[in-house]
Amino acid sequence: MVERSEALAIADEVVSGWAVREDNGKVVIWRLDDHDRAWIAHFATERWLETRSVSDQLVGRCPLVIEKVTGRVHQYGSGPDEYARFLEWLDPETA
């Protein structure tokens, strides 16, 4: 079973190489939610965390999903179909 600290390390590793504008700083995990099946890792740029400005937000992705049993990472886009897949993975019985 993947514990919170392990999930955070996995998520940090995934986002550590993501390229963003230099003035935005790096991408960091800013929130880790506990779900029955997974850890949900929310990420943002350091600049967005300071400003909360729309112009500093990352776009195009849902949070990372890290399976609690395997540690496998799922990444989904932010379009309607991708978001529906994200929700279905989290709660297959309600989709």
N, CA, C and O atoms as a MOPAC input file, in Angstrom:
PM7 MOZYME 1SCF
protein

 N      0.84500 1    -1.18000 1     0.00000 1
 C      0.00000 1     0.00000 1     0.00000 1
 C      0.89300 1     1.24800 1     0.00000 1
 O      1.81500 1     1.36300 1     0.80700 1
 N      0.60900 1     2.15600 1    -0.89700 1
 C      1.37500 1     3.39300 1    -1.02600 1
 C      0.90200 1     4.38600 1     0.04300 1
 O     -0.26600 1     4.77100 1     0.07600 1
 N      1.81800 1     4.78300 1     0.89800 1
 C      1.51100 1     5.75500 1     1.94700 1
 C      1.59900 1     7.17500 1     1.39600 1
 O      2.12900 1     7.40000 1     0.30800 1
 N      1.08000 1     8.11400 1     2.15200 1
 C      1.04100 1     9.52300 1     1.74400 1
 C      2.43200 1    10.03700 1     1.33000 1
 O      2.57000 1    10.65700 1     0.27500 1
 N      3.43700 1     9.78800 1     2.13400 1
 C      4.78300 1    10.30600 1     1.82000 1
 C      5.32000 1     9.69600 1     0.52900 1
 O      6.00000 1    10.37600 1    -0.24100 1
 N      5.02000 1     8.41800 1     0.28500 1
 C      5.45100 1     7.77400 1    -0.96400 1
 C      4.72700 1     8.37600 1    -2.15800 1
 O      5.33300 1     8.61900 1    -3.20200 1
 N      3.42700 1     8.61700 1    -2.00100 1
 C      2.64300 1     9.21400 1    -3.08600 1
 C      3.17100 1    10.59800 1    -3.43000 1
 O      3.26000 1    10.96600 1    -4.60100 1
 N      3.51600 1    11.35400 1    -2.41100 1
 C      4.07500 1    12.68800 1    -2.64200 1
 C      5.39900 1    12.60300 1    -3.39600 1
 O      5.64900 1    13.40000 1    -4.30000 1
 N      6.24000 1    11.65400 1    -3.03500 1
 C      7.52700 1    11.47700 1    -3.72400 1
 C      7.31300 1    11.07000 1    -5.18200 1
 O      8.01500 1    11.55100 1    -6.07200 1
 N      6.35600 1    10.19700 1    -5.42500 1
 C      6.04200 1     9.76900 1    -6.79900 1
 C      5.56400 1    10.96800 1    -7.61400 1
 O      6.03500 1    11.19400 1    -8.72900 1
 N      4.63400 1    11.72900 1    -7.05900 1
 C      4.09700 1    12.89700 1    -7.76400 1
 C      5.18900 1    13.93200 1    -8.02800 1
 O      5.26300 1    14.49900 1    -9.11700 1
 N      6.03100 1    14.17300 1    -7.02800 1
 C      7.14100 1    15.12100 1    -7.21600 1
 C      8.04000 1    14.69100 1    -8.36300 1
 O      8.48200 1    15.52000 1    -9.15800 1
 N      8.30800 1    13.39900 1    -8.44600 1
 C      9.16700 1    12.89800 1    -9.52400 1
 C      8.52400 1    13.11700 1   -10.88800 1
 O      9.21100 1    13.48200 1   -11.84200 1
 N      7.22300 1    12.89900 1   -10.99200 1
 C      6.52300 1    13.07500 1   -12.26500 1
 C      6.60600 1    14.51900 1   -12.73500 1
 O      6.91800 1    14.76900 1   -13.89900 1
 N      6.33100 1    15.47800 1   -11.84600 1
 C      6.27200 1    16.88000 1   -12.27400 1
 C      7.63300 1    17.56700 1   -12.31300 1
 O      7.75200 1    18.66400 1   -12.85800 1
 N      8.65200 1    16.94300 1   -11.74700 1
 C      9.95700 1    17.60200 1   -11.63000 1
 C     10.57100 1    17.97800 1   -12.97600 1
 O     11.32000 1    18.95100 1   -13.05600 1
 N     10.27600 1    17.24200 1   -14.01100 1
 C     10.87600 1    17.53700 1   -15.30900 1
 C      9.99900 1    18.33600 1   -16.23900 1
 O     10.38300 1    18.58500 1   -17.38200 1
 N      8.83700 1    18.74400 1   -15.78400 1
 C      7.94000 1    19.48700 1   -16.65800 1
 C      8.47700 1    20.88900 1   -16.92200 1
 O      8.86900 1    21.59900 1   -15.99500 1
 N      8.49000 1    21.27100 1   -18.16300 1
 C      8.99000 1    22.58700 1   -18.55600 1
 C      7.88000 1    23.62800 1   -18.44500 1
 O      6.74700 1    23.40200 1   -18.87200 1
 N      8.22700 1    24.75800 1   -17.87000 1
 C      7.33400 1    25.90800 1   -17.80400 1
 C      8.16800 1    27.15400 1   -18.05400 1
 O      9.39800 1    27.10200 1   -18.04400 1
 N      7.49300 1    28.27000 1   -18.27900 1
 C      8.23500 1    29.52900 1   -18.44700 1
 C      9.12800 1    29.74700 1   -17.23500 1
 O      8.72900 1    29.48800 1   -16.09900 1
 N     10.30900 1    30.21300 1   -17.48300 1
 C     11.29400 1    30.39800 1   -16.41100 1
 C     10.76900 1    31.28300 1   -15.27900 1
 O     11.05000 1    31.02800 1   -14.10800 1
 N     10.01000 1    32.32000 1   -15.62900 1
 C      9.52000 1    33.23700 1   -14.59400 1
 C      8.39500 1    32.64100 1   -13.74300 1
 O      7.97600 1    33.25200 1   -12.76000 1
 N      7.90700 1    31.45900 1   -14.11000 1
 C      6.87200 1    30.78600 1   -13.31800 1
 C      7.44700 1    29.89100 1   -12.22700 1
 O      6.69900 1    29.33900 1   -11.42000 1
 N      8.76500 1    29.74400 1   -12.19600 1
 C      9.35100 1    28.81300 1   -11.24100 1
 C      9.10900 1    27.39100 1   -11.71600 1
 O      8.87100 1    27.15800 1   -12.90200 1
 N      9.16700 1    26.46200 1   -10.81400 1
 C      8.95600 1    25.07200 1   -11.21000 1
 C      7.53900 1    24.61900 1   -10.86500 1
 O      6.80100 1    25.31300 1   -10.16600 1
 N      7.17900 1    23.44600 1   -11.36700 1
 C      5.89400 1    22.84900 1   -11.04600 1
 C      6.05400 1    22.07200 1    -9.74000 1
 O      6.99900 1    21.30300 1    -9.56600 1
 N      5.10800 1    22.29400 1    -8.83100 1
 C      5.17000 1    21.64800 1    -7.51800 1
 C      3.81200 1    21.04100 1    -7.16900 1
 O      2.77500 1    21.45500 1    -7.68700 1
 N      3.84500 1    20.06600 1    -6.29400 1
 C      2.61000 1    19.49700 1    -5.75400 1
 C      2.17700 1    20.39800 1    -4.60400 1
 O      2.94700 1    20.63700 1    -3.67400 1
 N      0.95300 1    20.89500 1    -4.66700 1
 C      0.50700 1    21.82100 1    -3.62300 1
 C     -0.61000 1    21.24500 1    -2.75800 1
 O     -0.95600 1    21.81200 1    -1.72100 1
 N     -1.17400 1    20.11200 1    -3.18900 1
 C     -2.21200 1    19.47100 1    -2.37800 1
 C     -2.25400 1    17.99200 1    -2.73700 1
 O     -2.12400 1    17.62400 1    -3.90400 1
 N     -2.43600 1    17.15400 1    -1.73200 1
 C     -2.54000 1    15.71300 1    -1.94800 1
 C     -3.79600 1    15.23100 1    -1.23000 1
 O     -3.86000 1    15.22900 1    -0.00100 1
 N     -4.79400 1    14.82300 1    -2.01600 1
 C     -6.06700 1    14.36600 1    -1.45400 1
 C     -6.08300 1    12.85300 1    -1.31100 1
 O     -5.52800 1    12.13500 1    -2.14300 1
 N     -6.70900 1    12.38400 1    -0.27200 1
 C     -6.84600 1    10.95900 1     0.01400 1
 C     -8.19000 1    10.47200 1    -0.51700 1
 O     -9.24400 1    10.93900 1    -0.08500 1
 N     -8.14500 1     9.53700 1    -1.45100 1
 C     -9.34600 1     8.91300 1    -2.01500 1
 C     -9.28300 1     7.42500 1    -1.69300 1
 O     -8.20000 1     6.89800 1    -1.43500 1
 N    -10.40600 1     6.74900 1    -1.70200 1
 C    -10.42600 1     5.31100 1    -1.38600 1
 C     -9.40700 1     4.50700 1    -2.18600 1
 O     -8.71600 1     3.65400 1    -1.62900 1
 N     -9.31100 1     4.77200 1    -3.48500 1
 C     -8.47200 1     3.97200 1    -4.37500 1
 C     -7.12400 1     4.59600 1    -4.69800 1
 O     -6.21900 1     3.91700 1    -5.18400 1
 N     -6.99100 1     5.88800 1    -4.43000 1
 C     -5.80500 1     6.58900 1    -4.92900 1
 C     -5.51800 1     7.83300 1    -4.11500 1
 O     -6.33300 1     8.30200 1    -3.32100 1
 N     -4.31600 1     8.34500 1    -4.34900 1
 C     -3.93900 1     9.68000 1    -3.89400 1
 C     -4.12700 1    10.60500 1    -5.08500 1
 O     -3.74200 1    10.25400 1    -6.20000 1
 N     -4.71200 1    11.77900 1    -4.87300 1
 C     -4.94100 1    12.73300 1    -5.94500 1
 C     -3.99400 1    13.90900 1    -5.70900 1
 O     -4.13600 1    14.65200 1    -4.73800 1
 N     -3.03000 1    14.06300 1    -6.61000 1
 C     -1.98400 1    15.07600 1    -6.44900 1
 C     -2.27300 1    16.28100 1    -7.34700 1
 O     -2.26100 1    16.18100 1    -8.57400 1
 N     -2.53000 1    17.40900 1    -6.71000 1
 C     -2.78200 1    18.65700 1    -7.41600 1
 C     -1.44600 1    19.39200 1    -7.56700 1
 O     -0.64700 1    19.44500 1    -6.63200 1
 N     -1.22200 1    19.94600 1    -8.73300 1
 C      0.05700 1    20.60000 1    -9.00300 1
 C     -0.17700 1    21.99400 1    -9.57200 1
 O     -1.24800 1    22.29500 1   -10.09900 1
 N      0.83500 1    22.83000 1    -9.45600 1
 C      0.77600 1    24.20000 1    -9.96400 1
 C      2.20000 1    24.73200 1   -10.06800 1
 O      3.15200 1    24.10800 1    -9.59800 1
 N      2.32100 1    25.89100 1   -10.69200 1
 C      3.63700 1    26.53400 1   -10.70500 1
 C      3.83100 1    27.28300 1    -9.38800 1
 O      2.87100 1    27.66700 1    -8.72000 1
 N      5.07800 1    27.47300 1    -9.04400 1
 C      5.38300 1    28.24500 1    -7.83900 1
 C      4.79600 1    29.66200 1    -7.94300 1
 O      4.29900 1    30.21400 1    -6.96200 1
 N      4.86400 1    30.22400 1    -9.13100 1
 C      4.33100 1    31.58700 1    -9.32300 1
 C      2.82900 1    31.62800 1    -9.07500 1
 O      2.34200 1    32.55200 1    -8.42300 1
 N      2.08500 1    30.64800 1    -9.57800 1
 C      0.63800 1    30.63900 1    -9.35200 1
 C      0.32500 1    30.55900 1    -7.86600 1
 O     -0.61700 1    31.19700 1    -7.39600 1
 N      1.10000 1    29.78600 1    -7.12500 1
 C      0.87600 1    29.68200 1    -5.68700 1
 C      1.06500 1    31.03200 1    -4.98800 1
 O      0.44500 1    31.30100 1    -3.95900 1
 N      1.92200 1    31.86900 1    -5.55700 1
 C      2.13600 1    33.20600 1    -4.99900 1
 C      1.03800 1    34.18100 1    -5.41600 1
 O      0.54600 1    34.95900 1    -4.59900 1
 N      0.65400 1    34.13400 1    -6.70300 1
 C     -0.23600 1    35.17000 1    -7.25100 1
 C     -1.69200 1    34.75500 1    -7.33600 1
 O     -2.58400 1    35.59300 1    -7.20600 1
 N     -1.94300 1    33.47800 1    -7.55200 1
 C     -3.28500 1    32.94400 1    -7.84000 1
 C     -3.91000 1    33.61700 1    -9.06300 1
 O     -5.13200 1    33.68800 1    -9.19000 1
 N     -3.06100 1    34.10500 1    -9.95100 1
 C     -3.50700 1    34.76700 1   -11.17000 1
 C     -3.78000 1    33.73500 1   -12.25800 1
 O     -3.01700 1    32.78300 1   -12.42000 1
 N     -4.85100 1    33.92000 1   -12.99200 1
 C     -5.20300 1    33.02800 1   -14.09200 1
 C     -4.06600 1    32.92600 1   -15.09900 1
 O     -3.83200 1    31.85900 1   -15.66700 1
 N     -3.36400 1    34.01700 1   -15.32300 1
 C     -2.27700 1    34.01100 1   -16.30700 1
 C     -1.09600 1    33.14700 1   -15.86300 1
 O     -0.22900 1    32.82900 1   -16.67700 1
 N     -1.04900 1    32.77000 1   -14.60300 1
 C      0.03800 1    31.93000 1   -14.09600 1
 C     -0.36600 1    30.47200 1   -13.90500 1
 O      0.43300 1    29.66100 1   -13.43800 1
 N     -1.60300 1    30.13700 1   -14.26500 1
 C     -2.08200 1    28.76800 1   -14.09500 1
 C     -1.58400 1    27.85000 1   -15.19800 1
 O     -1.35800 1    28.28000 1   -16.32900 1
 N     -1.41900 1    26.58400 1   -14.85400 1
 C     -1.19100 1    25.55000 1   -15.85900 1
 C     -2.54500 1    25.11700 1   -16.38700 1
 O     -3.51800 1    25.07400 1   -15.63300 1
 N     -2.62000 1    24.79900 1   -17.65200 1
 C     -3.88400 1    24.34900 1   -18.23000 1
 C     -3.66200 1    23.04100 1   -18.97000 1
 O     -2.54700 1    22.73200 1   -19.39000 1
 N     -4.71500 1    22.29100 1   -19.12300 1
 C     -4.65900 1    21.10300 1   -19.95700 1
 C     -4.55900 1    19.77600 1   -19.23600 1
 O     -4.44900 1    18.74200 1   -19.89700 1
 N     -4.59200 1    19.75300 1   -17.91500 1
 C     -4.47000 1    18.49100 1   -17.19200 1
 C     -5.32900 1    18.47900 1   -15.94200 1
 O     -5.55200 1    19.50500 1   -15.30000 1
 N     -5.80500 1    17.27800 1   -15.61700 1
 C     -6.42300 1    17.02100 1   -14.31800 1
 C     -5.30600 1    16.70900 1   -13.33700 1
 O     -4.15700 1    16.53700 1   -13.74700 1
 N     -5.61800 1    16.63300 1   -12.06200 1
 C     -4.59300 1    16.23000 1   -11.08900 1
 C     -4.05800 1    14.83500 1   -11.41200 1
 O     -4.69700 1    14.07300 1   -12.13700 1
 N     -2.89300 1    14.50700 1   -10.87600 1
 C     -2.33700 1    13.16600 1   -11.02500 1
 C     -3.09200 1    12.20700 1   -10.11700 1
 O     -3.48100 1    12.57000 1    -9.00700 1
 N     -3.29800 1    10.99200 1   -10.58500 1
 C     -3.93600 1     9.94600 1    -9.79400 1
 C     -2.88500 1     8.87500 1    -9.52800 1
 O     -2.32600 1     8.30600 1   -10.46500 1
 N     -2.61600 1     8.60000 1    -8.25800 1
 C     -1.60500 1     7.61600 1    -7.88500 1
 C     -2.29700 1     6.47400 1    -7.15400 1
 O     -2.79100 1     6.63900 1    -6.03800 1
 N     -2.32400 1     5.31100 1    -7.80400 1
 C     -3.00600 1     4.15500 1    -7.21400 1
 C     -2.37900 1     3.78900 1    -5.88000 1
 O     -1.15700 1     3.71400 1    -5.75500 1
 N     -3.22700 1     3.56200 1    -4.88700 1
 C     -2.72000 1     3.20100 1    -3.56600 1
 C     -2.13100 1     1.79600 1    -3.53100 1
 O     -1.18700 1     1.54500 1    -2.78200 1
 N     -2.66600 1     0.88600 1    -4.32100 1
 C     -2.20300 1    -0.50000 1    -4.28400 1
 C     -0.88400 1    -0.67000 1    -5.02800 1
 O      0.00700 1    -1.37300 1    -4.55000 1
 N     -0.74800 1    -0.03500 1    -6.19400 1
 C      0.41200 1    -0.27900 1    -7.05500 1
 C      1.39500 1     0.88200 1    -7.16200 1
 O      2.56000 1     0.67600 1    -7.50200 1
 N      0.94200 1     2.09400 1    -6.87700 1
 C      1.78400 1     3.27200 1    -7.08700 1
 C      1.77400 1     3.76300 1    -8.52300 1
 O      2.46000 1     4.72800 1    -8.85800 1
 N      1.00500 1     3.10900 1    -9.36300 1
 C      0.90900 1     3.51000 1   -10.76700 1
 C      0.29300 1     4.90600 1   -10.87500 1
 O     -0.63600 1     5.24400 1   -10.14200 1
 N      0.82500 1     5.71000 1   -11.79700 1
 C      0.35000 1     7.07900 1   -11.99000 1
 C     -0.53000 1     7.15400 1   -13.22900 1
 O     -0.17400 1     6.64500 1   -14.29200 1
 N     -1.67100 1     7.78900 1   -13.07900 1
 C     -2.57400 1     8.05500 1   -14.20100 1
 C     -2.60100 1     9.55800 1   -14.41900 1
 O     -2.68500 1    10.33700 1   -13.47000 1
 N     -2.52800 1     9.95200 1   -15.68900 1
 C     -2.61200 1    11.35900 1   -16.04700 1
 C     -3.74300 1    11.53100 1   -17.04900 1
 O     -3.84600 1    10.78500 1   -18.02300 1
 N     -4.57800 1    12.50900 1   -16.80300 1
 C     -5.70600 1    12.79500 1   -17.67500 1
 C     -5.65300 1    14.25000 1   -18.10700 1
 O     -5.13200 1    15.10300 1   -17.38900 1
 N     -6.19300 1    14.52300 1   -19.28000 1
 C     -6.29800 1    15.89800 1   -19.74600 1
 C     -7.48000 1    16.59100 1   -19.10300 1
 O     -8.17500 1    16.00800 1   -18.27000 1
 N     -7.71100 1    17.84600 1   -19.49100 1
 C     -8.79100 1    18.60900 1   -18.87700 1
 C    -10.02500 1    18.74500 1   -19.77000 1
 O    -11.01600 1    19.35200 1   -19.36300 1
 N     -9.97500 1    18.18800 1   -20.97900 1
 C    -11.14700 1    18.23000 1   -21.84800 1
 C    -12.27800 1    17.40100 1   -21.26100 1
 O    -12.04400 1    16.57500 1   -20.37900 1
 N    -13.49600 1    17.60800 1   -21.73500 1
 C    -14.65300 1    16.90300 1   -21.17000 1
 C    -14.52400 1    15.37800 1   -21.16700 1
 O    -14.85700 1    14.73900 1   -20.17000 1
 N    -14.04900 1    14.78900 1   -22.25800 1
 C    -13.90500 1    13.33300 1   -22.31100 1
 C    -12.84200 1    12.84200 1   -21.33600 1
 O    -13.03700 1    11.83600 1   -20.65400 1
 N    -11.72600 1    13.54700 1   -21.27100 1
 C    -10.64900 1    13.16400 1   -20.35300 1
 C    -11.09300 1    13.31000 1   -18.90000 1
 O    -10.80500 1    12.45200 1   -18.06500 1
 N    -11.79600 1    14.40400 1   -18.60600 1
 C    -12.27200 1    14.61500 1   -17.23000 1
 C    -13.26700 1    13.52000 1   -16.84900 1
 O    -13.27300 1    13.06200 1   -15.70600 1
 N    -14.10200 1    13.10000 1   -17.78800 1
 C    -15.04300 1    12.01100 1   -17.53200 1
 C    -14.29600 1    10.70800 1   -17.24500 1
 O    -14.70900 1     9.94400 1   -16.37200 1
 N    -13.20700 1    10.44400 1   -17.96300 1
 C    -12.38800 1     9.24900 1   -17.69600 1
 C    -11.77800 1     9.31100 1   -16.30400 1
 O    -11.72200 1     8.30500 1   -15.59600 1
 N    -11.31800 1    10.50500 1   -15.91400 1
 C    -10.76000 1    10.72500 1   -14.58000 1
 C    -11.80400 1    10.39300 1   -13.50700 1
 O    -11.52000 1     9.65200 1   -12.56700 1
 N    -12.99500 1    10.93800 1   -13.65300 1
 C    -14.05600 1    10.68000 1   -12.67800 1
 C    -14.46700 1     9.21400 1   -12.66700 1
 O    -14.74000 1     8.65300 1   -11.60600 1
 N    -14.51100 1     8.59400 1   -13.83800 1
 C    -14.88200 1     7.18200 1   -13.92700 1
 C    -13.84300 1     6.30500 1   -13.22100 1
 O    -14.20200 1     5.34600 1   -12.53900 1
 N    -12.56500 1     6.63000 1   -13.38200 1
 C    -11.53900 1     5.83000 1   -12.70000 1
 C    -11.69800 1     5.95000 1   -11.19300 1
 O    -11.57900 1     4.95800 1   -10.47400 1
 N    -11.96800 1     7.16300 1   -10.70900 1
 C    -12.09800 1     7.35800 1    -9.27200 1
 C    -13.30400 1     6.62800 1    -8.69400 1
 O    -13.21400 1     5.99900 1    -7.64000 1
 N    -14.41500 1     6.71500 1    -9.38400 1
 C    -15.67100 1     6.12200 1    -8.88800 1
 C    -16.39300 1     5.38600 1   -10.00300 1
 O    -17.37900 1     5.89700 1   -10.53500 1
 N    -15.92200 1     4.18500 1   -10.37600 1
 C    -16.49100 1     3.47000 1   -11.51400 1
 C    -17.97000 1     3.13400 1   -11.35600 1
 O    -18.66900 1     2.99200 1   -12.35900 1
 N    -18.45800 1     3.00400 1   -10.14900 1
 C    -19.85600 1     2.63100 1    -9.92500 1
 C    -20.81100 1     3.79100 1   -10.17900 1
 O    -21.99200 1     3.56600 1   -10.44200 1
 N    -20.32000 1     5.03000 1   -10.10600 1
 C    -21.19200 1     6.18400 1   -10.30200 1
 C    -21.10400 1     6.74800 1   -11.71800 1
 O    -21.88000 1     7.63200 1   -12.08000 1
 N    -20.18400 1     6.25600 1   -12.50300 1
 C    -20.00800 1     6.80200 1   -13.85600 1
 C    -21.01700 1     6.20000 1   -14.81800 1
 O    -21.02100 1     6.54000 1   -16.00100 1

